[in-house]
Amino acid sequence: RMQAGMSLGNGRQAVAWNQALTYDMVFNQPVVYELPKLSVPTTLFIGLKDRTAIGKDTAPPEVKARVGDYTKLGKRAAEAIPNAKLVEFADLGHSPQ
């Protein structure tokens, strides 16, 4: 269950702006192909119970069953980013607070 803290706290405007930028990137600029170009130190924090996938709620059942598997996606992203570090949290989902 997503807690409301991020969208109700003092930084809610910054959270809203960053979420808007993220959605724009996801829908208009598939950046997965640019991950190998990252040259900054990168640590990925992944909640293994996360099943978030934009558009999943309207996807056909056969697609819905395959998307948002961060047990696989986290590893693939870490492999694509040079020298990335992957930190997995077995008991957490999306946006833990």
Phi and psi in radians as a Rosetta constraint file:
Dihedral C 1 N 2 CA 2 C 2 CIRCULARHARMONIC -1.405 0.35
Dihedral N 2 CA 2 C 2 N 3 CIRCULARHARMONIC 2.252 0.35
Dihedral C 2 N 3 CA 3 C 3 CIRCULARHARMONIC -1.444 0.35
Dihedral N 3 CA 3 C 3 N 4 CIRCULARHARMONIC 2.738 0.35
Dihedral C 3 N 4 CA 4 C 4 CIRCULARHARMONIC -1.549 0.35
Dihedral N 4 CA 4 C 4 N 5 CIRCULARHARMONIC -0.074 0.35
Dihedral C 4 N 5 CA 5 C 5 CIRCULARHARMONIC -0.929 0.35
Dihedral N 5 CA 5 C 5 N 6 CIRCULARHARMONIC -0.721 0.35
Dihedral C 5 N 6 CA 6 C 6 CIRCULARHARMONIC -1.146 0.35
Dihedral N 6 CA 6 C 6 N 7 CIRCULARHARMONIC -0.623 0.35
Dihedral C 6 N 7 CA 7 C 7 CIRCULARHARMONIC -1.643 0.35
Dihedral N 7 CA 7 C 7 N 8 CIRCULARHARMONIC -0.042 0.35
Dihedral C 7 N 8 CA 8 C 8 CIRCULARHARMONIC -2.017 0.35
Dihedral N 8 CA 8 C 8 N 9 CIRCULARHARMONIC -0.198 0.35
Dihedral C 8 N 9 CA 9 C 9 CIRCULARHARMONIC -1.380 0.35
Dihedral N 9 CA 9 C 9 N 10 CIRCULARHARMONIC -3.069 0.35
Dihedral C 9 N 10 CA 10 C 10 CIRCULARHARMONIC -1.065 0.35
Dihedral N 10 CA 10 C 10 N 11 CIRCULARHARMONIC -0.511 0.35
Dihedral C 10 N 11 CA 11 C 11 CIRCULARHARMONIC -1.658 0.35
Dihedral N 11 CA 11 C 11 N 12 CIRCULARHARMONIC 0.379 0.35
Dihedral C 11 N 12 CA 12 C 12 CIRCULARHARMONIC -1.063 0.35
Dihedral N 12 CA 12 C 12 N 13 CIRCULARHARMONIC -0.583 0.35
Dihedral C 12 N 13 CA 13 C 13 CIRCULARHARMONIC -1.161 0.35
Dihedral N 13 CA 13 C 13 N 14 CIRCULARHARMONIC -0.722 0.35
Dihedral C 13 N 14 CA 14 C 14 CIRCULARHARMONIC -1.143 0.35
Dihedral N 14 CA 14 C 14 N 15 CIRCULARHARMONIC -0.693 0.35
Dihedral C 14 N 15 CA 15 C 15 CIRCULARHARMONIC -1.088 0.35
Dihedral N 15 CA 15 C 15 N 16 CIRCULARHARMONIC -0.815 0.35
Dihedral C 15 N 16 CA 16 C 16 CIRCULARHARMONIC -1.075 0.35
Dihedral N 16 CA 16 C 16 N 17 CIRCULARHARMONIC -0.756 0.35
Dihedral C 16 N 17 CA 17 C 17 CIRCULARHARMONIC -1.106 0.35
Dihedral N 17 CA 17 C 17 N 18 CIRCULARHARMONIC -0.803 0.35
Dihedral C 17 N 18 CA 18 C 18 CIRCULARHARMONIC -1.162 0.35
Dihedral N 18 CA 18 C 18 N 19 CIRCULARHARMONIC -0.608 0.35
Dihedral C 18 N 19 CA 19 C 19 CIRCULARHARMONIC -1.150 0.35
Dihedral N 19 CA 19 C 19 N 20 CIRCULARHARMONIC -0.697 0.35
Dihedral C 19 N 20 CA 20 C 20 CIRCULARHARMONIC -1.096 0.35
Dihedral N 20 CA 20 C 20 N 21 CIRCULARHARMONIC -0.755 0.35
Dihedral C 20 N 21 CA 21 C 21 CIRCULARHARMONIC -1.108 0.35
Dihedral N 21 CA 21 C 21 N 22 CIRCULARHARMONIC -0.685 0.35
Dihedral C 21 N 22 CA 22 C 22 CIRCULARHARMONIC -1.139 0.35
Dihedral N 22 CA 22 C 22 N 23 CIRCULARHARMONIC -0.809 0.35
Dihedral C 22 N 23 CA 23 C 23 CIRCULARHARMONIC -1.067 0.35
Dihedral N 23 CA 23 C 23 N 24 CIRCULARHARMONIC -0.728 0.35
Dihedral C 23 N 24 CA 24 C 24 CIRCULARHARMONIC -1.042 0.35
Dihedral N 24 CA 24 C 24 N 25 CIRCULARHARMONIC -0.775 0.35
Dihedral C 24 N 25 CA 25 C 25 CIRCULARHARMONIC -1.083 0.35
Dihedral N 25 CA 25 C 25 N 26 CIRCULARHARMONIC -0.815 0.35
Dihedral C 25 N 26 CA 26 C 26 CIRCULARHARMONIC -1.098 0.35
Dihedral N 26 CA 26 C 26 N 27 CIRCULARHARMONIC -0.757 0.35
Dihedral C 26 N 27 CA 27 C 27 CIRCULARHARMONIC -1.400 0.35
Dihedral N 27 CA 27 C 27 N 28 CIRCULARHARMONIC -0.530 0.35
Dihedral C 27 N 28 CA 28 C 28 CIRCULARHARMONIC -2.001 0.35
Dihedral N 28 CA 28 C 28 N 29 CIRCULARHARMONIC -0.273 0.35
Dihedral C 28 N 29 CA 29 C 29 CIRCULARHARMONIC -2.451 0.35
Dihedral N 29 CA 29 C 29 N 30 CIRCULARHARMONIC 1.498 0.35
Dihedral C 29 N 30 CA 30 C 30 CIRCULARHARMONIC -1.119 0.35
Dihedral N 30 CA 30 C 30 N 31 CIRCULARHARMONIC 1.645 0.35
Dihedral C 30 N 31 CA 31 C 31 CIRCULARHARMONIC -1.434 0.35
Dihedral N 31 CA 31 C 31 N 32 CIRCULARHARMONIC -0.063 0.35
Dihedral C 31 N 32 CA 32 C 32 CIRCULARHARMONIC -0.979 0.35
Dihedral N 32 CA 32 C 32 N 33 CIRCULARHARMONIC -0.535 0.35
Dihedral C 32 N 33 CA 33 C 33 CIRCULARHARMONIC -1.307 0.35
Dihedral N 33 CA 33 C 33 N 34 CIRCULARHARMONIC -0.221 0.35
Dihedral C 33 N 34 CA 34 C 34 CIRCULARHARMONIC -1.705 0.35
Dihedral N 34 CA 34 C 34 N 35 CIRCULARHARMONIC -0.097 0.35
Dihedral C 34 N 35 CA 35 C 35 CIRCULARHARMONIC -0.966 0.35
Dihedral N 35 CA 35 C 35 N 36 CIRCULARHARMONIC -0.716 0.35
Dihedral C 35 N 36 CA 36 C 36 CIRCULARHARMONIC -1.112 0.35
Dihedral N 36 CA 36 C 36 N 37 CIRCULARHARMONIC -0.264 0.35
Dihedral C 36 N 37 CA 37 C 37 CIRCULARHARMONIC -1.480 0.35
Dihedral N 37 CA 37 C 37 N 38 CIRCULARHARMONIC -0.171 0.35
Dihedral C 37 N 38 CA 38 C 38 CIRCULARHARMONIC -1.110 0.35
Dihedral N 38 CA 38 C 38 N 39 CIRCULARHARMONIC 2.325 0.35
Dihedral C 38 N 39 CA 39 C 39 CIRCULARHARMONIC -2.144 0.35
Dihedral N 39 CA 39 C 39 N 40 CIRCULARHARMONIC 0.106 0.35
Dihedral C 39 N 40 CA 40 C 40 CIRCULARHARMONIC -1.681 0.35
Dihedral N 40 CA 40 C 40 N 41 CIRCULARHARMONIC 2.701 0.35
Dihedral C 40 N 41 CA 41 C 41 CIRCULARHARMONIC -1.026 0.35
Dihedral N 41 CA 41 C 41 N 42 CIRCULARHARMONIC 2.290 0.35
Dihedral C 41 N 42 CA 42 C 42 CIRCULARHARMONIC -2.279 0.35
Dihedral N 42 CA 42 C 42 N 43 CIRCULARHARMONIC 2.233 0.35
Dihedral C 42 N 43 CA 43 C 43 CIRCULARHARMONIC -2.132 0.35
Dihedral N 43 CA 43 C 43 N 44 CIRCULARHARMONIC 2.206 0.35
Dihedral C 43 N 44 CA 44 C 44 CIRCULARHARMONIC -1.770 0.35
Dihedral N 44 CA 44 C 44 N 45 CIRCULARHARMONIC 2.203 0.35
Dihedral C 44 N 45 CA 45 C 45 CIRCULARHARMONIC -1.865 0.35
Dihedral N 45 CA 45 C 45 N 46 CIRCULARHARMONIC 1.992 0.35
Dihedral C 45 N 46 CA 46 C 46 CIRCULARHARMONIC -2.116 0.35
Dihedral N 46 CA 46 C 46 N 47 CIRCULARHARMONIC 2.188 0.35
Dihedral C 46 N 47 CA 47 C 47 CIRCULARHARMONIC -1.511 0.35
Dihedral N 47 CA 47 C 47 N 48 CIRCULARHARMONIC 2.034 0.35
Dihedral C 47 N 48 CA 48 C 48 CIRCULARHARMONIC -1.201 0.35
Dihedral N 48 CA 48 C 48 N 49 CIRCULARHARMONIC -0.205 0.35
Dihedral C 48 N 49 CA 49 C 49 CIRCULARHARMONIC -1.594 0.35
Dihedral N 49 CA 49 C 49 N 50 CIRCULARHARMONIC 0.028 0.35
Dihedral C 49 N 50 CA 50 C 50 CIRCULARHARMONIC -1.230 0.35
Dihedral N 50 CA 50 C 50 N 51 CIRCULARHARMONIC 2.240 0.35
Dihedral C 50 N 51 CA 51 C 51 CIRCULARHARMONIC -2.214 0.35
Dihedral N 51 CA 51 C 51 N 52 CIRCULARHARMONIC 0.394 0.35
Dihedral C 51 N 52 CA 52 C 52 CIRCULARHARMONIC -1.158 0.35
Dihedral N 52 CA 52 C 52 N 53 CIRCULARHARMONIC 2.353 0.35
Dihedral C 52 N 53 CA 53 C 53 CIRCULARHARMONIC -2.711 0.35
Dihedral N 53 CA 53 C 53 N 54 CIRCULARHARMONIC 2.115 0.35
Dihedral C 53 N 54 CA 54 C 54 CIRCULARHARMONIC -1.084 0.35
Dihedral N 54 CA 54 C 54 N 55 CIRCULARHARMONIC 2.241 0.35
Dihedral C 54 N 55 CA 55 C 55 CIRCULARHARMONIC 1.539 0.35
Dihedral N 55 CA 55 C 55 N 56 CIRCULARHARMONIC -0.042 0.35
Dihedral C 55 N 56 CA 56 C 56 CIRCULARHARMONIC -1.031 0.35
Dihedral N 56 CA 56 C 56 N 57 CIRCULARHARMONIC -0.631 0.35
Dihedral C 56 N 57 CA 57 C 57 CIRCULARHARMONIC -1.123 0.35
Dihedral N 57 CA 57 C 57 N 58 CIRCULARHARMONIC -0.392 0.35
Dihedral C 57 N 58 CA 58 C 58 CIRCULARHARMONIC -1.911 0.35
Dihedral N 58 CA 58 C 58 N 59 CIRCULARHARMONIC 0.057 0.35
Dihedral C 58 N 59 CA 59 C 59 CIRCULARHARMONIC -1.357 0.35
Dihedral N 59 CA 59 C 59 N 60 CIRCULARHARMONIC 2.653 0.35
Dihedral C 59 N 60 CA 60 C 60 CIRCULARHARMONIC -1.073 0.35
Dihedral N 60 CA 60 C 60 N 61 CIRCULARHARMONIC 2.658 0.35
Dihedral C 60 N 61 CA 61 C 61 CIRCULARHARMONIC -0.918 0.35
Dihedral N 61 CA 61 C 61 N 62 CIRCULARHARMONIC -0.682 0.35
Dihedral C 61 N 62 CA 62 C 62 CIRCULARHARMONIC -1.191 0.35
Dihedral N 62 CA 62 C 62 N 63 CIRCULARHARMONIC -0.493 0.35
Dihedral C 62 N 63 CA 63 C 63 CIRCULARHARMONIC -1.415 0.35
Dihedral N 63 CA 63 C 63 N 64 CIRCULARHARMONIC -0.779 0.35
Dihedral C 63 N 64 CA 64 C 64 CIRCULARHARMONIC -0.952 0.35
Dihedral N 64 CA 64 C 64 N 65 CIRCULARHARMONIC -0.631 0.35
Dihedral C 64 N 65 CA 65 C 65 CIRCULARHARMONIC -1.216 0.35
Dihedral N 65 CA 65 C 65 N 66 CIRCULARHARMONIC -0.367 0.35
Dihedral C 65 N 66 CA 66 C 66 CIRCULARHARMONIC -1.772 0.35
Dihedral N 66 CA 66 C 66 N 67 CIRCULARHARMONIC -0.353 0.35
Dihedral C 66 N 67 CA 67 C 67 CIRCULARHARMONIC -1.602 0.35
Dihedral N 67 CA 67 C 67 N 68 CIRCULARHARMONIC 2.704 0.35
Dihedral C 67 N 68 CA 68 C 68 CIRCULARHARMONIC 1.344 0.35
Dihedral N 68 CA 68 C 68 N 69 CIRCULARHARMONIC 0.433 0.35
Dihedral C 68 N 69 CA 69 C 69 CIRCULARHARMONIC -1.605 0.35
Dihedral N 69 CA 69 C 69 N 70 CIRCULARHARMONIC 1.593 0.35
Dihedral C 69 N 70 CA 70 C 70 CIRCULARHARMONIC -1.310 0.35
Dihedral N 70 CA 70 C 70 N 71 CIRCULARHARMONIC -0.170 0.35
Dihedral C 70 N 71 CA 71 C 71 CIRCULARHARMONIC -1.143 0.35
Dihedral N 71 CA 71 C 71 N 72 CIRCULARHARMONIC -0.511 0.35
Dihedral C 71 N 72 CA 72 C 72 CIRCULARHARMONIC -1.683 0.35
Dihedral N 72 CA 72 C 72 N 73 CIRCULARHARMONIC -0.764 0.35
Dihedral C 72 N 73 CA 73 C 73 CIRCULARHARMONIC -1.101 0.35
Dihedral N 73 CA 73 C 73 N 74 CIRCULARHARMONIC -0.686 0.35
Dihedral C 73 N 74 CA 74 C 74 CIRCULARHARMONIC -1.056 0.35
Dihedral N 74 CA 74 C 74 N 75 CIRCULARHARMONIC -0.795 0.35
Dihedral C 74 N 75 CA 75 C 75 CIRCULARHARMONIC -1.130 0.35
Dihedral N 75 CA 75 C 75 N 76 CIRCULARHARMONIC -0.739 0.35
Dihedral C 75 N 76 CA 76 C 76 CIRCULARHARMONIC -1.121 0.35
Dihedral N 76 CA 76 C 76 N 77 CIRCULARHARMONIC -0.716 0.35
Dihedral C 76 N 77 CA 77 C 77 CIRCULARHARMONIC -1.139 0.35
Dihedral N 77 CA 77 C 77 N 78 CIRCULARHARMONIC -0.769 0.35
Dihedral C 77 N 78 CA 78 C 78 CIRCULARHARMONIC -1.107 0.35
Dihedral N 78 CA 78 C 78 N 79 CIRCULARHARMONIC -0.641 0.35
Dihedral C 78 N 79 CA 79 C 79 CIRCULARHARMONIC -1.188 0.35
Dihedral N 79 CA 79 C 79 N 80 CIRCULARHARMONIC -0.550 0.35
Dihedral C 79 N 80 CA 80 C 80 CIRCULARHARMONIC -1.365 0.35
Dihedral N 80 CA 80 C 80 N 81 CIRCULARHARMONIC -0.460 0.35
Dihedral C 80 N 81 CA 81 C 81 CIRCULARHARMONIC -1.642 0.35
Dihedral N 81 CA 81 C 81 N 82 CIRCULARHARMONIC 2.136 0.35
Dihedral C 81 N 82 CA 82 C 82 CIRCULARHARMONIC -0.979 0.35
Dihedral N 82 CA 82 C 82 N 83 CIRCULARHARMONIC 2.235 0.35
Dihedral C 82 N 83 CA 83 C 83 CIRCULARHARMONIC 1.030 0.35
Dihedral N 83 CA 83 C 83 N 84 CIRCULARHARMONIC 0.424 0.35
Dihedral C 83 N 84 CA 84 C 84 CIRCULARHARMONIC -1.232 0.35
Dihedral N 84 CA 84 C 84 N 85 CIRCULARHARMONIC 2.608 0.35
Dihedral C 84 N 85 CA 85 C 85 CIRCULARHARMONIC -1.919 0.35
Dihedral N 85 CA 85 C 85 N 86 CIRCULARHARMONIC 2.318 0.35
Dihedral C 85 N 86 CA 86 C 86 CIRCULARHARMONIC -1.918 0.35
Dihedral N 86 CA 86 C 86 N 87 CIRCULARHARMONIC 2.181 0.35
Dihedral C 86 N 87 CA 87 C 87 CIRCULARHARMONIC -2.045 0.35
Dihedral N 87 CA 87 C 87 N 88 CIRCULARHARMONIC 2.045 0.35
Dihedral C 87 N 88 CA 88 C 88 CIRCULARHARMONIC -1.865 0.35
Dihedral N 88 CA 88 C 88 N 89 CIRCULARHARMONIC 2.417 0.35
Dihedral C 88 N 89 CA 89 C 89 CIRCULARHARMONIC -2.008 0.35
Dihedral N 89 CA 89 C 89 N 90 CIRCULARHARMONIC 1.859 0.35
Dihedral C 89 N 90 CA 90 C 90 CIRCULARHARMONIC -1.088 0.35
Dihedral N 90 CA 90 C 90 N 91 CIRCULARHARMONIC -0.575 0.35
Dihedral C 90 N 91 CA 91 C 91 CIRCULARHARMONIC -1.789 0.35
Dihedral N 91 CA 91 C 91 N 92 CIRCULARHARMONIC 0.213 0.35
Dihedral C 91 N 92 CA 92 C 92 CIRCULARHARMONIC -2.054 0.35
Dihedral N 92 CA 92 C 92 N 93 CIRCULARHARMONIC 2.746 0.35
Dihedral C 92 N 93 CA 93 C 93 CIRCULARHARMONIC -1.964 0.35
Dihedral N 93 CA 93 C 93 N 94 CIRCULARHARMONIC -2.327 0.35
Dihedral C 93 N 94 CA 94 C 94 CIRCULARHARMONIC -1.506 0.35
Dihedral N 94 CA 94 C 94 N 95 CIRCULARHARMONIC 2.368 0.35
Dihedral C 94 N 95 CA 95 C 95 CIRCULARHARMONIC 0.854 0.35
Dihedral N 95 CA 95 C 95 N 96 CIRCULARHARMONIC 1.011 0.35
Dihedral C 95 N 96 CA 96 C 96 CIRCULARHARMONIC -1.097 0.35
Dihedral N 96 CA 96 C 96 N 97 CIRCULARHARMONIC 2.515 0.35
